[in-house]
Amino acid sequence: DIVMTQSPDSLAVSLGERATINCKSSQSVLYSSNNKNYLAWYQQKPGQPPKLLIYWASTRESGVPDRFSGSGSGTDFTLTISGLQAEDVAVYYCQQHYSSPPTFGQGTKLEIK
Amino acid sequence: QLQLQESGPGLVKPSETLSLTCTVSGGSIRSNSYYWGWIRQPPGKGLEWIGTIYYSGTTYYNPSLKSRVTISVDTSKNQFSLKLSSVTAADTAVYYCAKTALSSGWSFTDYWGQGTLVTVSS
């Protein structure tokens, strides 16, 4: 299985500032035939299911605010939230779907400082 | 708008079989090329993919659970189901039903049910 490791485990950021969450895969999730990174990001608020934010490492899902952005390739990826808002408090997960079984990072808890 | 809703017992005894059903509304389980599946989350912990099924019956399972998992589909009811046998306390989790975003059995997920907590306890 591909192991996904997120850092940090928790993060406190002031309102309006930038939050950066990292995700590293134990092997590349870049599919050479289509040059796509099989990496997605989810946001999970308490008592709710995860919500898809980003797929193909950098494509925002419809309706997701543009303060959320994804970057990276191969084995190293980043989710950036620019201009943190109170409603962004949540746990964020990365997931690889390059190979089965698809696997998730352990999650990063984002709080307001 | 597509909606998924889990149903089933919230309490299962150790060594017995956990059974859940997901009802899909707002769309047909036979439409397009998507897979339908299950993901679980132990209380306070991360997400674990259990497996998926195509409306034709093709399944993919997590090898870590494969010996105990069966996912089935009932297209006439627009439902799919999960059975997990020989459960232990480690199987206590919120179980989510979900739809894949791509025509791949292990694609990322774009629709989730609200989740149902299943506790394994005598």
HADDOCK unambig.tbl for C-alpha pairs under 7 A between the chains (distance, minus, plus):
assign (segid A and resid 40 and name CA) (segid B and resid 108 and name CA) 6.69 0.50 0.50
assign (segid A and resid 48 and name CA) (segid B and resid 114 and name CA) 6.47 0.50 0.50
assign (segid A and resid 49 and name CA) (segid B and resid 112 and name CA) 6.45 0.50 0.50
assign (segid A and resid 49 and name CA) (segid B and resid 114 and name CA) 5.66 0.50 0.50
assign (segid A and resid 49 and name CA) (segid B and resid 115 and name CA) 6.68 0.50 0.50
assign (segid A and resid 52 and name CA) (segid B and resid 110 and name CA) 5.88 0.50 0.50
assign (segid A and resid 97 and name CA) (segid B and resid 106 and name CA) 5.97 0.50 0.50
assign (segid A and resid 97 and name CA) (segid B and resid 107 and name CA) 5.36 0.50 0.50
assign (segid A and resid 97 and name CA) (segid B and resid 108 and name CA) 6.08 0.50 0.50
assign (segid A and resid 100 and name CA) (segid B and resid 106 and name CA) 5.93 0.50 0.50
assign (segid A and resid 101 and name CA) (segid B and resid 62 and name CA) 5.51 0.50 0.50
assign (segid A and resid 101 and name CA) (segid B and resid 106 and name CA) 6.64 0.50 0.50
assign (segid A and resid 102 and name CA) (segid B and resid 49 and name CA) 6.64 0.50 0.50
assign (segid A and resid 102 and name CA) (segid B and resid 106 and name CA) 5.82 0.50 0.50
assign (segid A and resid 103 and name CA) (segid B and resid 49 and name CA) 6.94 0.50 0.50
assign (segid A and resid 104 and name CA) (segid B and resid 47 and name CA) 6.33 0.50 0.50
assign (segid A and resid 106 and name CA) (segid B and resid 46 and name CA) 5.49 0.50 0.50
assign (segid A and resid 107 and name CA) (segid B and resid 46 and name CA) 6.53 0.50 0.50
